[in-house]
Amino acid sequence: MKAPEDPLDRLHRGLGLKRLNPLWAKLEIFLGLAAVAAGLLGGMSLAAHESRTGQAQTWTAWAGQAALVVCGGYLALAGHRSHLYQSSNKLAAHLADLIRSQQQSGNSP
């Protein structure tokens, strides 16, 4: 007898979707949070240097720190969104499998 097909594989094939990689999503979150931390620490370092020396930093230094925070936050949110898509796909596949099994057993509403 043939092994039962994975409902998630059937959903991806039926909708023409490709499988999302959970490891890549975790890596996106980690790298994004690391970039945000680097941007915040760099900004605090710039502020401390300005107050210590009284010498103002250029706007490009501040813009670089802000860009790290913004881009890192976006990357972390993209990883989180990928996790949400994966769990939503699993739920949809499970529900489709339940509906299919009820229709095959003759208990359709």
N, C-alpha and C positions, 0 to 999 in steps of 0.2 A: 504494500500500500504506500502511496506517495505521502511524504510529510506535509503537514498543513503549511500553507504559505503565510508568511508574516504579513499581518494587516497593514503595517506601516510601509512595507515594500509595495504592496498592492496600491495603496493610496498615492505614493510617489509616482508610480508608473501610470496610474489612471489620470493624474492631474498634470503629468509631465514635469514634475518637480525633481530636483536633485537633492540627495540627502545632505543635510547640514552636518558639519563636523563639530561635535561638542568640545573637542580639545582646542580647536581654533577659537571658539567662542570664549573659553576660559583664558586663553592666551591674550585675546583682545582686551578682556577685562583687566587682566594683570598689567599688560603694557600701558593701557590707558590710565590706570590708577598710579602706576609708577611715573608716568609723564606729568600727571597732575601734582604728585608729591614733589617732583623735581622743580616744577614751575613755582609752586608755593615756597619751597625752601630757597630757591634762587631769588624770588622776590623779597623774601625776608632778609636775605643776605644783602641784596642791593639797598634795602631800606636801612639796615644797620650800618652799612658802609657810608651812606649819605649822612646819617646822623653823627657818626664818629668823625668823619673828615670834614663835614660841612660842604663837600663838593657834590654837586648835583650830577646824577647819572644821565646819560643821553636817553632820549625817548626810545631809541631802538633797543636798548637793553631791557627797558620795561615792556616794550612790545613783544620781545622774544619770550619773556616770562609769561605774559598774558596768552600768547599763542600756545605755549606748552600746556597751560591750564585748559584752554578751550579745546584744543585738539585732543588732549588726553581724556577730557571728560566725554567728548563725542565718541572716542574709541571705546571707552568703558561702557557707554550706553549702547553702542552697536553690538558689543558682545552680549550684553544683557538682553537686547532685543532678539538676538539669535537664539538664546536659551528659551525665550518666550515662544518663538516660532516652533522650536523643536517640541516643546511640551504641548502646544496647540495641535501640531500634526499628530502626535501620539494619541491625544484625546479624540481627534476626528477619526483616526484609523480604528480606534477601539469602538467608538460609537457606530461606525459604518459596519464593523464586523458583527456587533450585536444585532443591528437591524437585519443584516444579511442572514444571520443564523435564525432569527425569528421568522423571517419570510420562508426560509427553506423548511422549517419544521411545521409550517402551516398555521402558525399563531399570528398571522398578520392582522393588524387592527382594522 
